Amino acid sequence: MSETITLNQIDEMKHCIGYDKKHVKRGKYRAYRNYFNNGDEQCPSWEELVSKGYAKQFKQFDAIIYCLTDAGKLLLEKILDVKITEMD
């Protein structure tokens, strides 16, 4: 099964984890965050990622926050050809 995502969604996923290819070391990138704050409005591109299981949404105060799921991180790893690790 193949699911299509847009270049914009890939860019937003990279922004979500703070991705910068200059910080890739030995094929690994250490994510310093995993969230995308869209203020108080839902974001159609992120809602599509949620529906495909690549992201999840939650509310914090009045903001709608999106973050990548394990499936979303795995997809991004495949696209970027980089292992994504998280900060402790």
N, C-alpha and C positions, 0 to 999 in steps of 0.2 A: 504494500500500500504506500503510495507516494502522496504527500501533501505539499501543496505549493504555498510558499510564503514569499512576500515581496522584499525587494531590496530595502525599502523603508523599514519594514519590520526587523530585518537583520540589523540595520543601523540602530534601531531603538533597543534591540536586545543587547548589542554591544555597549550602548550608552548605559543600560541598566546595570551592567557589571563594571562599568568604568574602563572598558577595554581600550588599550593603547598598544599598538604592535611594538612600539619602542621598549615596552616593558616585558616582552616575551623573552624568557631565559630558558635555554635548553628545551625548547618546545613546550614550555609551560607558562601560563599566565595566572598570576595570583589576583583573584578578584577582591577588591576592597569593599565592594557593596553588592547588593542584589536587590535593587528596587528602582522603580520608575514612578515618580510622583507626577500625577496629571491634574493636580488641583482638585476641584470638586466636580469635574466632569469625566464621564466615561470616555475612553479613547477607542474608536472603532477598530484600529489596527491591533491594539492590545486585546480587545474583546475577542477578536478572531483567534489570537494566539491562545487565549484562555479556552475557547471552544475546542481547540485542537489538542489541548493538554500540555502546551509548551509554557504556559504561564498560569499564575493564579492572581486573584484580585482580593484585596481587603481594604477596609476603611480604617483610617487613623485620624481621629478628630474629624475634621470636615473634608479631608483629602481622600482621594481614591488612589491607592498604591498598587502597582503591579510588580510581580517578581517572577523570575524564571523558576520553573519546576526542574526536577532532575532531567526530565525528557527534553526540556528547553535547553538546558546546559549541554546535554549530549548532542543535540542538533547543532548548536553553535560551535561546539568542539569540532564536529565533522566539517562544518562550513569553513572554519578558520584553520583547520589542521593544527590545533593547539589544544593541549590539556588544560582545562580551567580548574584551578584549585581555589578554595575559599580561605579567607583569613580565619584564624582561630577566634 
